[in-house]
């Protein structure tokens, strides 16, 4: 493998009392795919942000291709041949693909000349790496998998020889993730070095050459991937043995808690996204909805939870109607015992500029537990937040910290703690473990099973088929806005995949 592409020597970084990176030493061989894993808050993203110039290390040295590199800004990193694709894409949504790729790297006095040169270079990159994208497409009209390709092209256009990807499959469907891996392998074959930050250990085993494990800000191990196992990596990450399968008994179902009948929902373009959907969720069961993203799952749970208006149909909560076509309101539904963990924690679940304790009561702030007369009881709110932080192992354990400063997985735990601790009769949970580490996944799954066993009704939406199959008592599959099949948890991934792709429907039509 030859010379190291990246060497990090004695890297330290603190944020106040939080020591995010402690004496980190890491060597990444050139022309390899190197995984970095660790729990939420282990310091992975901080370390890569130092390498990309977003943060400055308090001490330590960075070497690129054997030479010391002073990386004080992202421009310094780009000049050193380092590119980064962030977990949340850095794209201007109403710009075209081409405009996003040249933004900040126009290179010519005349924009017209820059665009012509960029178009030619983009065509070359697309051919060389199999990254086909319409250069004139508007970003907001593209699926997330294609948007991610734009981010990779943007880095390659700037001459990246080292590509850092932070949680790259967190928003991708399984098919999109497979395509991404093919692209990464092609980049490796072309001599590029790829650094992959992820929580998904099966992805690490499938695609990386080497993997480094971080825990509580330190680098605890580096392994050659083919010489380790998922179990060993999980134990190194968490510091204890981790249960990698969900243990649950048979469901003890009761009365129907949520009944959806002939529900039809259209999006803002007037396109029917949910088409005459009917199902029930009973007390004491988890009903999972499987499907490729974009087949109506998001619009379905938004309509049930009062965020989006339905065109027609009815929904009963504990036998009483929800006015889904008219006045349904999330606040009213919370009062009636329906809690909702949204799929998009940043845009719907949290206000990132708020402190953790403020987000921990968001939507429930009128509850008498948090009030002192007409005013909020700040002490009660903070004490409640501290209890949730302890119960859900939210890190760092600081209820006064701005929510934006928590890692993605810990932000997810803030939302889950807020909704699950309200003791709802019905819980709708979208992508519960998106961007969450293996230890936290185990914890969240146990909590969901415990809620089921307490007689709660849980409606689960996830693009992770393993998660759907291991948690659900019944699985509904959505394709093109319709429920196309119901299966038990014993259904194979292949069988569910065919339903998700609409294959059985098409064969029946033929």
C-alpha positions as CSV (number, residue, x, y, z in Angstrom):
1,X,0.0,0.0,0.0
2,X,3.1,2.3,0.3
3,X,3.2,5.6,1.9
4,X,0.5,6.9,4.3
5,X,-1.9,9.3,2.7
6,X,-2.8,10.7,6.2
7,X,-0.9,10.7,9.5
8,X,-2.4,12.2,12.6
9,X,0.0,12.5,15.5
10,X,-0.9,13.3,19.1
11,X,-4.1,15.2,18.2
12,X,-5.9,16.9,21.1
13,X,-9.1,19.0,21.0
14,X,-11.3,20.3,23.8
15,X,-14.5,22.2,23.9
16,X,-14.6,23.7,27.4
17,X,-14.7,20.8,29.8
18,X,-15.3,18.3,27.0
19,X,-12.1,16.6,25.8
20,X,-13.3,15.5,22.4
21,X,-10.0,14.1,21.1
22,X,-7.2,12.8,23.4
23,X,-3.8,12.1,22.0
24,X,-5.1,10.6,18.7
25,X,-2.6,8.8,16.5
26,X,-3.9,7.5,13.2
27,X,-2.2,6.4,10.0
28,X,-4.3,5.8,6.8
29,X,-2.5,4.0,3.9
30,X,-2.8,5.6,0.5
31,X,-5.3,3.9,-2.0
32,X,-7.4,2.2,0.7
33,X,-10.9,2.6,2.2
34,X,-10.4,3.2,5.9
35,X,-13.3,3.0,8.3
36,X,-13.6,5.0,11.6
37,X,-16.2,3.8,14.0
38,X,-17.3,4.7,17.5
39,X,-20.3,5.6,19.6
40,X,-22.1,8.9,19.2
41,X,-19.9,11.6,20.8
42,X,-16.7,9.4,20.6
43,X,-15.0,12.2,18.7
44,X,-15.0,10.8,15.1
45,X,-16.5,13.8,13.4
46,X,-14.4,16.2,15.5
47,X,-11.2,14.4,14.3
48,X,-12.3,14.6,10.7
49,X,-13.3,18.3,11.1
50,X,-9.8,19.0,12.3
51,X,-8.4,17.2,9.2
52,X,-10.7,19.3,7.0
53,X,-9.9,22.6,8.7
54,X,-13.2,23.3,10.4
55,X,-11.5,23.0,13.8
56,X,-8.0,23.6,14.9
57,X,-6.4,21.0,17.1
58,X,-5.1,22.2,20.5
59,X,-2.0,20.2,19.9
60,X,-0.6,17.6,17.5
61,X,0.5,17.3,13.9
62,X,-1.1,16.4,10.6
63,X,0.9,14.9,7.7
64,X,-0.4,14.5,4.2
65,X,1.5,12.2,1.9
66,X,4.4,12.2,4.4
67,X,4.7,16.0,4.6
68,X,3.6,18.2,7.5
69,X,0.5,20.1,6.6
70,X,-0.8,23.3,8.2
71,X,-4.6,23.0,7.8
72,X,-6.2,26.1,9.3
73,X,-9.2,26.3,6.9
74,X,-11.1,24.1,4.6
75,X,-9.4,25.9,1.7
76,X,-6.1,24.6,3.1
77,X,-7.5,21.1,3.2
78,X,-8.8,21.3,-0.4
79,X,-5.3,22.6,-1.5
80,X,-3.8,19.6,0.2
81,X,-6.1,17.3,-1.8
82,X,-8.6,16.5,0.9
83,X,-12.4,16.6,0.2
84,X,-15.3,16.0,2.6
85,X,-18.9,14.9,2.1
86,X,-20.8,15.9,5.2
87,X,-23.6,13.9,6.8
88,X,-26.0,16.9,6.1
89,X,-25.2,18.0,2.5
90,X,-23.7,21.4,1.9
91,X,-25.6,22.2,-1.3
92,X,-27.7,25.3,-2.4
93,X,-31.0,23.7,-3.0
94,X,-32.3,26.1,-5.7
95,X,-29.0,26.0,-7.7
96,X,-28.3,23.5,-10.5
97,X,-25.9,20.6,-10.1
98,X,-23.3,22.5,-12.2
99,X,-23.7,25.7,-10.3
100,X,-23.2,23.9,-7.0
101,X,-20.1,22.1,-8.2
102,X,-18.3,25.3,-9.4
103,X,-19.5,27.4,-6.4
104,X,-16.4,28.9,-4.8
105,X,-14.1,27.4,-7.5
106,X,-15.2,29.4,-10.5
107,X,-11.6,30.0,-11.5
108,X,-12.3,32.5,-14.4
109,X,-13.2,36.1,-14.5
110,X,-16.1,35.3,-16.9
111,X,-18.7,33.0,-15.4
112,X,-19.8,31.7,-18.8
113,X,-16.2,30.5,-19.5
114,X,-16.1,28.8,-16.1
115,X,-19.4,27.0,-16.6
116,X,-18.2,25.7,-20.0
117,X,-15.0,24.4,-18.6
118,X,-16.8,22.9,-15.6
119,X,-19.3,21.1,-17.8
120,X,-16.5,19.5,-19.8
121,X,-14.7,18.4,-16.6
122,X,-17.9,17.1,-15.0
123,X,-18.5,14.9,-18.0
124,X,-15.0,13.5,-17.7
125,X,-15.5,12.8,-14.0
126,X,-18.9,11.2,-14.6
127,X,-17.4,8.8,-17.2
128,X,-14.3,8.0,-15.1
129,X,-16.2,7.2,-11.8
130,X,-19.7,6.2,-12.9
131,X,-21.2,9.3,-11.2
132,X,-23.9,10.1,-13.8
133,X,-25.9,13.3,-12.9
134,X,-27.8,15.7,-15.0
135,X,-25.7,18.9,-14.7
136,X,-28.7,21.1,-15.3
137,X,-31.0,19.5,-12.7
138,X,-32.1,21.6,-9.7
139,X,-30.7,20.1,-6.4
140,X,-34.0,20.2,-4.5
141,X,-35.7,18.1,-7.2
142,X,-33.1,15.3,-6.9
143,X,-33.3,12.3,-4.6
144,X,-30.8,12.2,-1.7
145,X,-28.7,9.5,-3.3
146,X,-28.1,11.7,-6.4
147,X,-27.5,14.8,-4.2
148,X,-24.7,12.8,-2.5
149,X,-23.2,12.1,-5.9
150,X,-23.1,15.8,-6.5
151,X,-21.2,16.3,-3.2
152,X,-18.6,13.6,-4.3
153,X,-18.3,15.2,-7.7
154,X,-17.8,18.6,-6.0
155,X,-14.9,17.2,-4.1
156,X,-13.4,15.5,-7.1
157,X,-13.8,18.6,-9.2
158,X,-11.6,20.4,-6.6
159,X,-8.9,17.8,-7.0
160,X,-9.5,15.6,-4.0
161,X,-7.2,12.6,-3.7
162,X,-8.4,11.9,-0.1
163,X,-12.2,11.8,0.4
164,X,-13.8,11.8,3.8
165,X,-17.5,10.7,4.0
166,X,-19.3,11.3,7.3
167,X,-22.2,8.9,7.8
168,X,-22.8,8.6,4.0
169,X,-25.6,6.0,4.1
170,X,-27.6,7.7,6.9
171,X,-30.2,9.0,4.4
172,X,-29.8,6.4,1.7
173,X,-32.0,3.5,0.7
174,X,-30.3,0.0,0.6
175,X,-30.1,0.3,-3.2
176,X,-28.6,3.8,-3.1
177,X,-26.1,2.6,-0.4
178,X,-25.1,-0.3,-2.7
179,X,-24.5,2.1,-5.6
180,X,-22.4,4.4,-3.3
181,X,-20.2,1.4,-2.4
182,X,-19.6,0.6,-6.0
183,X,-18.6,4.2,-6.5
184,X,-16.2,4.1,-3.5
185,X,-14.6,0.9,-4.8
186,X,-14.1,2.5,-8.2
187,X,-12.5,5.6,-6.5
188,X,-10.1,3.2,-4.7
189,X,-9.2,1.5,-7.9
190,X,-8.3,4.9,-9.4
191,X,-5.9,5.4,-6.5
192,X,-8.0,7.6,-4.3
193,X,-8.0,7.2,-0.5
194,X,-11.4,7.1,1.2
195,X,-12.1,7.7,4.9
196,X,-15.5,6.4,5.9
197,X,-17.1,7.5,9.2
198,X,-20.1,5.3,10.0
199,X,-22.1,3.5,12.7
200,X,-23.0,0.6,10.5
201,X,-20.6,-2.2,11.2
202,X,-21.9,-4.4,8.4
203,X,-21.0,-1.7,6.0
204,X,-17.5,-1.5,7.5
205,X,-17.1,-5.3,7.0
206,X,-18.3,-5.1,3.4
207,X,-16.3,-2.3,2.0
208,X,-13.2,-1.2,4.1
209,X,-9.6,-2.4,4.1
210,X,-8.9,-1.3,7.6
211,X,-11.0,0.1,10.5
212,X,-10.1,2.3,13.5
213,X,-12.2,2.3,16.6
214,X,-12.7,5.4,18.8
215,X,-14.2,5.5,22.3
216,X,-14.7,8.5,24.6
217,X,-12.3,10.7,22.5
218,X,-9.4,8.1,22.3
219,X,-8.3,5.8,19.5
220,X,-8.6,2.3,21.1
221,X,-7.8,0.0,18.2
222,X,-7.0,-0.3,14.5
223,X,-7.8,-3.6,12.8
224,X,-7.4,-5.1,9.3
225,X,-11.0,-5.5,8.4
226,X,-10.8,-9.1,7.2
227,X,-9.2,-10.1,10.5
228,X,-11.9,-8.7,12.8
229,X,-15.6,-9.3,13.3
230,X,-18.7,-7.2,13.9
231,X,-18.9,-8.6,17.5
232,X,-15.3,-7.5,18.2
233,X,-15.8,-4.0,16.8
234,X,-19.0,-3.5,18.7
235,X,-17.3,-4.5,22.0
236,X,-14.3,-2.2,21.2
237,X,-16.7,0.7,20.5
238,X,-18.8,0.3,23.6
239,X,-16.4,-1.2,26.1
240,X,-18.7,-4.2,26.8
241,X,-20.4,-7.0,24.9
242,X,-23.3,-5.7,22.8
243,X,-26.4,-7.6,21.9
244,X,-26.6,-7.4,18.1
245,X,-30.0,-9.0,17.8
246,X,-33.4,-8.0,19.3
247,X,-34.7,-10.3,22.1
248,X,-38.5,-10.2,22.4
249,X,-41.3,-12.5,23.3
250,X,-44.6,-13.0,21.5
251,X,-46.8,-10.0,21.2
252,X,-49.8,-9.8,23.6
253,X,-52.2,-7.7,21.6
254,X,-55.2,-5.8,22.8
255,X,-57.7,-3.4,21.5
256,X,-57.2,-1.4,18.3
257,X,-55.4,1.9,19.2
258,X,-54.9,3.3,15.7
259,X,-57.2,2.6,12.7
260,X,-56.5,4.1,9.3
261,X,-59.1,3.8,6.6
262,X,-58.9,4.7,2.9
263,X,-56.4,7.4,3.6
264,X,-55.2,9.5,0.5
265,X,-52.6,12.2,0.8
266,X,-51.1,14.4,-1.9
267,X,-47.8,16.4,-1.7
268,X,-47.4,20.1,-2.4
269,X,-47.2,19.4,-6.2
270,X,-50.6,17.7,-6.1
271,X,-49.0,14.2,-6.7
272,X,-50.8,11.4,-4.8
273,X,-48.3,10.0,-2.4
274,X,-50.6,7.9,-0.2
275,X,-53.3,6.1,-2.2
276,X,-56.3,4.6,-0.3
277,X,-54.3,3.1,2.5
278,X,-56.0,1.1,5.4
279,X,-54.5,-0.7,8.4
280,X,-54.7,-1.0,12.1
281,X,-52.3,-1.0,15.0
282,X,-53.3,-2.7,18.3
283,X,-52.1,-2.2,21.8
284,X,-49.1,-4.4,22.6
285,X,-47.7,-4.7,19.0
286,X,-45.2,-3.1,16.7
287,X,-46.4,-2.7,13.1
288,X,-43.5,-1.9,10.8
289,X,-43.8,-0.2,7.4
290,X,-41.1,-1.1,5.0
291,X,-40.5,0.5,1.7
292,X,-38.0,2.4,-0.4
293,X,-37.9,6.1,0.6
294,X,-40.3,8.2,-1.4
295,X,-43.1,5.6,-1.6
296,X,-45.4,7.5,0.7
297,X,-44.3,6.5,4.1
298,X,-43.3,10.0,5.2
299,X,-46.5,11.6,3.9
300,X,-48.5,8.8,5.7
301,X,-47.1,9.4,9.2
302,X,-47.2,13.2,8.7
303,X,-51.0,13.0,7.9
304,X,-51.6,10.7,10.9
305,X,-49.7,13.0,13.2
306,X,-51.4,16.2,12.1
307,X,-48.5,17.7,10.2
308,X,-49.9,17.3,6.7
309,X,-53.6,17.4,5.5
310,X,-55.1,14.4,3.9
311,X,-57.3,14.6,0.8
312,X,-59.7,11.9,2.0
313,X,-60.0,9.0,4.4
314,X,-60.3,8.6,8.2
315,X,-58.2,7.9,11.2
316,X,-59.4,6.8,14.6
317,X,-57.3,7.2,17.7
318,X,-58.7,5.0,20.6
319,X,-61.9,4.8,18.6
320,X,-62.3,8.5,18.3
321,X,-61.8,10.4,15.0
322,X,-58.8,12.5,14.0
323,X,-59.9,15.2,11.5
324,X,-57.0,14.4,9.1
325,X,-58.6,16.4,6.3
326,X,-59.2,19.5,8.3
327,X,-58.3,20.6,11.8
328,X,-56.0,17.9,13.0
329,X,-53.2,19.5,15.0
330,X,-50.0,17.8,16.5
331,X,-50.6,19.5,19.8
332,X,-54.1,18.2,20.1
333,X,-52.9,14.7,19.2
334,X,-50.2,14.8,21.8
335,X,-52.8,15.7,24.4
336,X,-54.8,12.6,23.2
337,X,-51.8,10.3,23.8
338,X,-50.2,10.1,20.3
339,X,-46.4,10.8,20.3
340,X,-44.4,11.2,17.1
341,X,-40.6,10.8,16.6
342,X,-40.2,12.4,13.2
343,X,-37.9,11.1,10.5
344,X,-36.0,14.4,10.1
345,X,-34.8,15.4,13.6
346,X,-33.2,18.7,12.4
347,X,-36.1,20.2,10.5
348,X,-39.1,18.8,12.5
349,X,-37.8,17.3,15.8
350,X,-35.5,19.9,17.2
351,X,-34.6,23.6,17.3
352,X,-30.9,23.3,17.1
353,X,-30.2,26.8,18.5
354,X,-32.1,25.9,21.7
355,X,-30.5,24.3,24.8
356,X,-30.9,20.6,25.4
357,X,-33.4,21.2,28.3
358,X,-35.5,23.4,26.0
359,X,-35.8,20.8,23.3
360,X,-36.5,18.1,25.9
361,X,-40.0,19.7,26.5
362,X,-40.7,21.0,23.0
363,X,-44.4,20.6,22.3
364,X,-45.1,19.7,25.9
365,X,-44.2,23.0,27.4
366,X,-47.8,23.7,28.5
367,X,-47.8,20.7,30.7
368,X,-48.3,21.6,34.3
369,X,-45.1,19.8,35.3
370,X,-43.1,22.5,33.6
371,X,-45.0,25.5,34.6
372,X,-45.1,27.9,37.6
373,X,-48.4,29.8,37.2
374,X,-48.2,31.6,33.9
375,X,-44.4,31.1,33.5
376,X,-42.2,28.2,32.8
377,X,-40.6,26.5,35.8
378,X,-37.0,26.6,34.6
379,X,-35.7,24.5,37.6
380,X,-38.3,21.8,36.9
381,X,-37.5,21.7,33.2
382,X,-33.8,21.4,33.8
383,X,-34.2,18.7,36.5
384,X,-36.5,16.8,34.1
385,X,-33.9,17.1,31.3
386,X,-31.1,15.8,33.6
387,X,-33.3,12.8,34.4
388,X,-33.8,12.1,30.7
389,X,-30.0,12.6,30.0
390,X,-29.2,10.0,32.6
391,X,-31.9,7.6,31.6
392,X,-31.1,7.7,27.8
393,X,-27.3,8.1,28.3
394,X,-27.2,11.4,26.3
395,X,-23.6,12.7,25.9
396,X,-22.2,15.1,26.9
397,X,-24.5,15.1,30.0
398,X,-25.1,18.9,29.9
399,X,-28.7,20.1,29.8
400,X,-27.5,23.7,29.1
401,X,-25.5,22.8,26.0
402,X,-26.9,24.1,22.6
403,X,-28.5,21.1,20.8
404,X,-26.5,21.9,17.7
405,X,-23.4,20.9,19.6
406,X,-24.6,17.3,20.3
407,X,-23.7,14.5,17.8
408,X,-26.5,13.3,15.5
409,X,-27.1,10.2,17.5
410,X,-27.4,12.1,20.8
411,X,-29.7,14.6,19.1
412,X,-31.9,11.5,18.2
413,X,-31.8,10.4,21.8
414,X,-33.1,13.8,22.9
415,X,-36.1,13.4,20.6
416,X,-36.8,9.8,21.7
417,X,-36.5,10.7,25.4
418,X,-38.9,13.6,25.0
419,X,-41.6,11.5,23.2
420,X,-41.2,8.1,24.9
421,X,-41.2,9.6,28.4
422,X,-44.6,11.1,27.9
423,X,-46.1,7.6,28.3
424,X,-48.1,7.8,25.1
425,X,-50.7,5.2,24.1
426,X,-49.6,5.3,20.5
427,X,-46.1,6.0,19.4
428,X,-45.3,6.8,15.7
429,X,-41.5,6.5,15.2
430,X,-39.8,7.3,11.9
431,X,-36.2,6.1,11.3
432,X,-35.5,5.6,15.1
433,X,-31.8,4.7,14.7
434,X,-30.8,6.8,11.7
435,X,-27.2,8.0,12.4
436,X,-27.1,6.2,15.8
437,X,-24.2,4.0,17.0
438,X,-24.4,0.3,17.8
439,X,-24.7,0.7,21.6
440,X,-27.5,3.3,21.2
441,X,-29.3,1.1,18.7
442,X,-29.4,-1.7,21.2
443,X,-30.7,0.7,23.8
444,X,-33.4,2.2,21.5
445,X,-34.6,-1.2,20.4
446,X,-35.0,-2.4,24.0
447,X,-37.0,0.7,24.8
448,X,-39.3,0.1,21.8
449,X,-39.9,-3.5,22.8
450,X,-40.5,-2.4,26.5
451,X,-43.2,0.1,25.3
452,X,-44.8,-2.7,23.3
453,X,-44.8,-5.0,26.3
454,X,-46.4,-2.2,28.4
455,X,-49.4,-2.4,26.0
456,X,-48.5,0.6,23.8
457,X,-49.2,0.6,20.1
458,X,-46.1,1.3,18.0
459,X,-46.1,2.2,14.3
460,X,-42.5,2.0,13.0
461,X,-41.1,3.4,9.7
462,X,-37.6,2.5,8.8
463,X,-35.5,2.0,5.6
464,X,-33.4,-0.5,7.6
465,X,-34.9,-3.9,6.7
466,X,-33.0,-5.6,9.5
467,X,-34.6,-3.2,12.0
468,X,-38.1,-3.7,10.5
469,X,-37.8,-7.5,10.6
470,X,-36.3,-7.7,14.1
471,X,-38.7,-5.3,15.8
472,X,-42.0,-5.7,14.0
473,X,-44.8,-8.1,14.9
474,X,-46.4,-7.4,11.5
475,X,-44.8,-5.8,8.5
476,X,-46.7,-3.8,5.9
477,X,-44.9,-3.0,2.7
478,X,-45.5,0.3,0.8
479,X,-44.9,0.7,-2.9
480,X,-46.1,3.7,-5.0
481,X,-48.3,5.0,-2.1
482,X,-50.1,1.7,-1.5
483,X,-49.9,-1.1,0.9
484,X,-48.9,-4.0,-1.4
485,X,-48.4,-6.7,1.1
486,X,-48.4,-7.8,4.8
487,X,-45.9,-10.3,6.1
488,X,-44.7,-11.6,9.4
489,X,-41.2,-10.9,10.9
490,X,-40.0,-14.3,9.6
491,X,-40.3,-12.9,6.0
492,X,-36.9,-12.9,4.2
493,X,-35.1,-9.8,3.1
494,X,-35.5,-11.0,-0.5
495,X,-39.2,-11.5,-0.2
496,X,-39.7,-8.0,1.3
497,X,-37.3,-6.5,-1.3
498,X,-39.4,-7.8,-4.1
499,X,-42.6,-6.3,-2.6
500,X,-40.7,-3.0,-2.0
501,X,-39.8,-2.9,-5.7
502,X,-43.3,-3.6,-6.8
503,X,-42.3,-6.8,-8.6
504,X,-45.2,-9.0,-7.3
505,X,-47.6,-6.3,-8.3
506,X,-46.2,-6.0,-11.8
507,X,-46.2,-9.8,-12.3
508,X,-49.8,-10.0,-11.2
509,X,-50.7,-7.3,-13.7
510,X,-49.0,-9.2,-16.5
